[in-house]
Amino acid sequence: MRKFALPLASAMILAGCVATSASAPAGTPSAVLPAPPPDPVADVVVGGDRPVTVHVPPGYDPSRPAPLLILLHGYGSDGKSHDAYFHLGTLAAEHGFLYAHPDGTLGSTGSRFWNATDACCNFDRSGVDDVAYLDNLITEIEAKLKVDPKRIDIVGHSNGGFMSYGYACAHADRVAAIISLAGATFANPADCAPAAPVAVLQIHGTADDTVGFYGGSLTGLGSGRPVSAYPGAEATVATWGRYDGCDDAPVATTEHVDVDGDIGSAGQPDESTVTERSGCDPGSAVELWTIPGGGHAPNLSDAFPEAALDFLATHPRP
């Protein structure tokens, strides 16, 4: 975590630092005062007919590029609700992220959705292009604020997780890393052709009865029209491992992560196992965090935001 030290001194000490004695040896340099911190930069609104506020962190310096984090809500939710669910905002600000949580569009049932992949979740078969919306959103943010092009990250839950894959497939040359909680990639791997490596973290509970850990179909949601079956969590990371040039076999690590605050035992809260791919192309990584007995909307632990942002911070674009 980057620490911004803002040194303060009393008027007496400052005066002593600045004053130059008449008897000081020739050539002795005067002390240089530290530059004052930059003035706070106000949050900005972008997004056209789907406006979203971009939260600017304290200490943001317009002359230095800052990472950008976009959070995508699940089906039937909205950005504000998922911001409250993930608890990423405060920590994102501390890590110096520009941060936004946009809204999908309203479907015929009154539920907000993202037109993400062939399996989720444009049940009305509308013409909305959410890949273009998100891409334009990022372009707008870059026009108003200084964004680090090597650290544009997306976190999504459920339908938002599908959307994170949808955007990464189309704009792999722009996004550094994605985190999908209870989402999945395209049903047809040929529909995704990422142009560059992307770091991918899939998080999924084995007892998810909405987006199944082992795959399934979302036909029962929305309009009820049949949709393509989505791949399971392991198939999703295997597919992205191939996209990213990784070795085929997953590697089980000894690491555990506390994702779900309701699962775990006293003194051992870190319930989720971690598998990863090795040999991936530079700038990429593919991991699966499996929540044993975890459901579709786990009670995210206090440790989860830090773990998620650590993954993003360690995987910038090369």
C-alpha positions as CSV (number, residue, x, y, z in Angstrom):
1,M,0.0,0.0,0.0
2,R,1.4,3.3,-1.0
3,K,1.8,5.7,2.0
4,F,1.7,9.4,1.4
5,A,3.8,11.2,4.0
6,L,2.8,14.7,4.5
7,P,5.5,16.2,6.8
8,L,4.4,18.9,9.2
9,A,6.5,21.2,11.3
10,S,6.0,23.9,13.8
11,A,6.5,27.5,12.8
12,M,9.6,27.6,15.0
13,I,11.2,24.6,13.3
14,L,10.3,25.9,9.8
15,A,11.8,29.2,10.6
16,G,15.0,27.6,11.9
17,C,15.2,25.5,8.7
18,V,14.8,28.5,6.4
19,A,16.8,31.1,8.2
20,T,20.4,31.5,7.1
21,S,22.9,32.7,9.7
22,A,25.2,35.5,8.7
23,S,28.1,33.5,10.0
24,A,27.2,30.4,7.9
25,P,30.1,29.1,5.8
26,A,30.0,30.2,2.2
27,G,28.3,27.8,-0.1
28,T,26.1,26.2,2.6
29,P,22.8,25.3,0.9
30,S,19.6,26.6,2.5
31,A,17.1,23.9,3.5
32,V,14.3,23.3,0.9
33,L,10.8,23.1,2.2
34,P,8.7,20.1,1.0
35,A,6.2,20.8,-1.7
36,P,2.7,21.3,-0.4
37,P,0.2,18.5,-1.1
38,P,-1.9,19.0,-4.2
39,D,-5.3,20.5,-3.8
40,P,-8.1,17.9,-3.6
41,V,-9.7,17.0,-6.9
42,A,-13.5,16.7,-7.0
43,D,-15.2,13.5,-8.1
44,V,-16.4,13.6,-11.7
45,V,-19.5,12.3,-13.4
46,V,-19.3,10.4,-16.7
47,G,-21.4,7.9,-18.6
48,G,-23.9,9.9,-20.7
49,D,-27.5,8.6,-20.2
50,R,-26.2,6.1,-17.6
51,P,-24.2,8.6,-15.5
52,V,-21.8,7.3,-12.9
53,T,-19.6,9.1,-10.4
54,V,-15.9,8.5,-10.5
55,H,-14.6,8.8,-6.9
56,V,-11.2,10.5,-6.7
57,P,-9.0,9.4,-3.8
58,P,-7.4,11.8,-1.4
59,G,-3.9,12.7,-2.4
60,Y,-4.7,12.2,-6.1
61,D,-2.1,14.1,-8.1
62,P,-3.2,15.2,-11.6
63,S,0.4,15.0,-12.8
64,R,0.7,11.3,-11.8
65,P,-1.3,8.4,-13.3
66,A,-3.6,6.6,-10.9
67,P,-5.1,3.1,-11.2
68,L,-8.7,2.7,-12.1
69,L,-11.1,0.2,-10.6
70,I,-14.6,-0.4,-12.0
71,L,-17.1,-2.5,-10.0
72,L,-19.9,-4.3,-11.9
73,H,-23.1,-5.3,-10.1
74,G,-25.1,-8.5,-10.4
75,Y,-28.4,-9.1,-12.2
76,G,-31.2,-7.2,-10.5
77,S,-28.9,-5.0,-8.4
78,D,-27.2,-1.7,-9.1
79,G,-23.9,-0.1,-8.6
80,K,-24.6,1.6,-5.3
81,S,-25.9,-1.6,-3.7
82,H,-22.9,-3.6,-4.9
83,D,-20.6,-0.9,-3.6
84,A,-22.1,-1.4,-0.2
85,Y,-21.8,-5.2,-0.6
86,F,-18.2,-5.3,-1.6
87,H,-16.9,-2.6,0.8
88,L,-14.1,-1.7,-1.7
89,G,-14.5,2.0,-1.8
90,T,-12.6,3.0,1.4
91,L,-9.7,0.7,0.7
92,A,-9.6,1.6,-3.0
93,A,-9.2,5.3,-1.9
94,E,-6.4,4.3,0.5
95,H,-4.7,2.5,-2.4
96,G,-5.0,5.5,-4.6
97,F,-7.6,4.0,-7.0
98,L,-10.0,6.0,-9.1
99,Y,-13.2,4.1,-8.5
100,A,-16.6,3.8,-10.2
101,H,-19.6,1.5,-9.9
102,P,-21.8,2.0,-12.9
103,D,-25.4,0.7,-13.5
104,G,-26.6,-1.8,-16.2
105,T,-29.8,-1.1,-18.1
106,L,-33.3,-2.0,-17.0
107,G,-34.9,-5.1,-18.6
108,S,-38.6,-5.8,-19.2
109,T,-38.9,-7.3,-15.7
110,G,-37.5,-4.2,-14.1
111,S,-34.1,-5.8,-13.3
112,R,-30.9,-4.1,-14.2
113,F,-28.5,-6.3,-16.3
114,W,-25.4,-6.4,-18.3
115,N,-25.4,-7.7,-21.8
116,A,-22.2,-9.7,-21.1
117,T,-21.8,-13.1,-22.9
118,D,-23.7,-15.6,-24.9
119,A,-25.0,-17.1,-21.7
120,C,-25.8,-14.0,-19.6
121,C,-27.8,-11.9,-19.2
122,N,-29.6,-10.1,-22.1
123,F,-32.7,-12.1,-21.7
124,D,-34.8,-9.6,-23.7
125,R,-32.3,-9.8,-26.6
126,S,-32.1,-6.1,-26.6
127,G,-29.5,-4.3,-28.7
128,V,-27.6,-2.7,-25.8
129,D,-23.8,-2.9,-26.2
130,D,-22.4,-2.9,-22.7
131,V,-18.9,-3.6,-23.9
132,A,-19.0,-0.3,-25.9
133,Y,-20.6,1.5,-22.9
134,L,-17.8,0.4,-20.6
135,D,-15.1,1.2,-23.1
136,N,-16.5,4.7,-23.7
137,L,-16.8,5.1,-19.9
138,I,-13.1,4.4,-19.5
139,T,-12.3,6.8,-22.4
140,E,-14.3,9.5,-20.7
141,I,-12.6,8.9,-17.4
142,E,-9.2,9.1,-19.1
143,A,-10.2,12.4,-20.7
144,K,-11.0,14.0,-17.3
145,L,-8.5,12.3,-15.0
146,K,-5.0,10.9,-15.2
147,V,-5.4,7.1,-15.5
148,D,-2.5,4.6,-15.4
149,P,-3.1,2.6,-18.7
150,K,-1.3,-0.4,-17.1
151,R,-3.7,-0.6,-14.2
152,I,-7.3,-0.6,-15.4
153,D,-9.1,-3.3,-13.4
154,I,-12.6,-4.7,-13.3
155,V,-14.4,-6.5,-10.4
156,G,-17.8,-8.1,-11.0
157,H,-20.3,-10.2,-9.2
158,S,-22.6,-12.7,-10.9
159,N,-23.9,-11.0,-14.1
160,G,-21.1,-8.4,-13.4
161,G,-18.6,-11.3,-13.3
162,F,-19.8,-12.4,-16.7
163,M,-19.5,-8.8,-17.9
164,S,-15.9,-8.6,-16.7
165,Y,-15.1,-11.5,-19.0
166,G,-17.1,-9.9,-21.8
167,Y,-15.1,-6.7,-21.6
168,A,-11.8,-8.6,-21.2
169,C,-12.5,-10.6,-24.3
170,A,-13.1,-7.5,-26.4
171,H,-10.5,-5.2,-24.9
172,A,-7.8,-7.3,-23.5
173,D,-5.3,-4.7,-24.7
174,R,-6.9,-2.2,-22.3
175,V,-7.7,-4.1,-19.1
176,A,-5.0,-5.4,-16.8
177,A,-6.9,-7.7,-14.5
178,I,-10.4,-8.9,-13.7
179,I,-12.0,-10.5,-10.7
180,S,-15.2,-12.5,-11.2
181,L,-17.2,-13.6,-8.2
182,A,-19.8,-16.2,-9.2
183,G,-19.5,-15.3,-12.9
184,A,-18.3,-17.3,-15.9
185,T,-16.8,-16.8,-19.3
186,F,-18.4,-17.3,-22.7
187,A,-20.2,-20.6,-23.3
188,N,-18.4,-20.9,-26.7
189,P,-14.7,-20.3,-26.2
190,A,-14.4,-19.3,-29.9
191,D,-16.5,-16.2,-29.1
192,C,-13.7,-14.8,-27.1
193,A,-10.4,-13.8,-28.7
194,P,-8.4,-11.7,-26.3
195,A,-5.7,-9.7,-28.1
196,A,-3.4,-9.6,-25.1
197,P,-2.8,-11.4,-21.8
198,V,-5.2,-10.5,-18.9
199,A,-4.8,-11.5,-15.3
200,V,-7.9,-13.4,-14.2
201,L,-9.2,-14.3,-10.7
202,Q,-12.3,-16.5,-10.5
203,I,-13.9,-16.8,-7.1
204,H,-16.8,-19.3,-6.7
205,G,-18.6,-21.2,-4.0
206,T,-19.2,-24.9,-4.5
207,A,-22.8,-24.6,-3.2
208,D,-23.8,-21.7,-5.5
209,D,-27.4,-22.5,-6.7
210,T,-27.7,-19.5,-9.0
211,V,-24.5,-19.7,-11.1
212,G,-23.4,-23.3,-10.5
213,F,-19.8,-24.1,-9.7
214,Y,-19.9,-26.8,-12.2
215,G,-21.8,-24.9,-14.9
216,G,-25.4,-24.8,-15.9
217,S,-28.0,-22.5,-17.5
218,L,-29.7,-19.3,-16.5
219,T,-32.9,-20.0,-18.4
220,G,-35.0,-19.6,-15.3
221,L,-34.1,-15.9,-14.9
222,G,-35.4,-12.9,-16.9
223,S,-37.8,-13.6,-19.7
224,G,-37.4,-17.4,-19.4
225,R,-36.2,-17.7,-23.0
226,P,-33.6,-20.4,-23.5
227,V,-30.0,-19.3,-23.3
228,S,-26.7,-21.0,-23.8
229,A,-25.2,-23.0,-21.0
230,Y,-22.4,-21.3,-19.2
231,P,-19.1,-23.1,-18.2
232,G,-18.3,-23.9,-14.6
233,A,-15.6,-22.2,-12.5
234,E,-12.9,-24.8,-13.3
235,A,-13.7,-24.7,-17.1
236,T,-13.7,-20.9,-17.0
237,V,-10.1,-20.7,-15.6
238,A,-9.0,-23.5,-17.9
239,T,-10.2,-21.6,-20.9
240,W,-8.5,-18.4,-19.8
241,G,-5.4,-20.4,-19.0
242,R,-5.3,-21.3,-22.7
243,Y,-5.9,-17.7,-23.8
244,D,-3.0,-16.6,-21.5
245,G,-0.6,-19.3,-22.7
246,C,-0.5,-21.0,-19.3
247,D,0.4,-24.7,-18.6
248,D,-2.7,-26.9,-18.9
249,A,-2.6,-28.4,-15.4
250,P,-3.8,-26.4,-12.4
251,V,-1.4,-26.1,-9.5
252,A,-2.9,-26.4,-6.0
253,T,-1.2,-24.1,-3.6
254,T,-1.0,-24.2,0.2
255,E,-2.5,-20.7,0.3
256,H,-6.0,-20.1,1.8
257,V,-8.0,-16.9,1.6
258,D,-10.8,-15.6,3.9
259,V,-13.6,-14.7,1.4
260,D,-16.8,-15.7,3.2
261,G,-17.0,-14.5,6.8
262,D,-19.7,-17.1,7.6
263,I,-17.4,-20.1,6.7
264,G,-14.4,-21.2,8.6
265,S,-13.6,-22.2,12.1
266,A,-12.3,-20.4,15.2
267,G,-8.7,-19.5,14.6
268,Q,-8.9,-20.7,11.0
269,P,-11.1,-18.3,9.0
270,D,-9.2,-18.7,5.7
271,E,-11.6,-21.1,4.1
272,S,-11.0,-20.7,0.4
273,T,-8.5,-22.8,-1.5
274,V,-6.3,-21.3,-4.2
275,T,-5.3,-23.0,-7.5
276,E,-3.3,-21.3,-10.2
277,R,-1.8,-21.8,-13.6
278,S,1.9,-21.7,-14.2
279,G,3.9,-20.7,-17.2
280,C,1.5,-17.9,-18.2
281,D,2.4,-15.2,-20.6
282,P,4.0,-12.1,-19.1
283,G,1.4,-9.8,-17.6
284,S,-1.1,-12.5,-17.0
285,A,-2.1,-14.9,-14.2
286,V,-5.0,-17.3,-13.8
287,E,-6.3,-18.2,-10.3
288,L,-9.4,-19.9,-8.9
289,W,-10.4,-19.3,-5.3
290,T,-12.9,-22.0,-4.3
291,I,-15.2,-21.3,-1.3
292,P,-16.1,-24.7,0.1
293,G,-19.9,-24.7,0.8
294,G,-20.1,-21.1,-0.4
295,G,-23.3,-19.7,-2.0
296,H,-24.0,-17.3,-4.7
297,A,-23.6,-14.1,-2.5
298,P,-21.1,-15.0,0.2
299,N,-20.9,-12.8,3.3
300,L,-17.7,-11.1,2.2
301,S,-15.2,-11.0,5.1
302,D,-13.4,-8.0,6.4
303,A,-10.2,-9.5,4.9
304,F,-11.7,-9.8,1.4
305,P,-11.2,-6.3,0.0
306,E,-7.5,-6.3,0.9
307,A,-7.0,-9.7,-0.7
308,A,-8.9,-8.6,-3.9
309,L,-6.9,-5.3,-4.2
310,D,-3.7,-7.1,-3.6
311,F,-4.4,-9.4,-6.6
312,L,-5.1,-6.4,-8.8
313,A,-2.0,-4.5,-7.5
314,T,0.4,-7.3,-8.3
315,H,-0.9,-7.8,-11.9
316,P,-0.4,-4.6,-13.9
317,R,-0.1,-4.8,-17.7
318,P,3.5,-5.3,-18.7
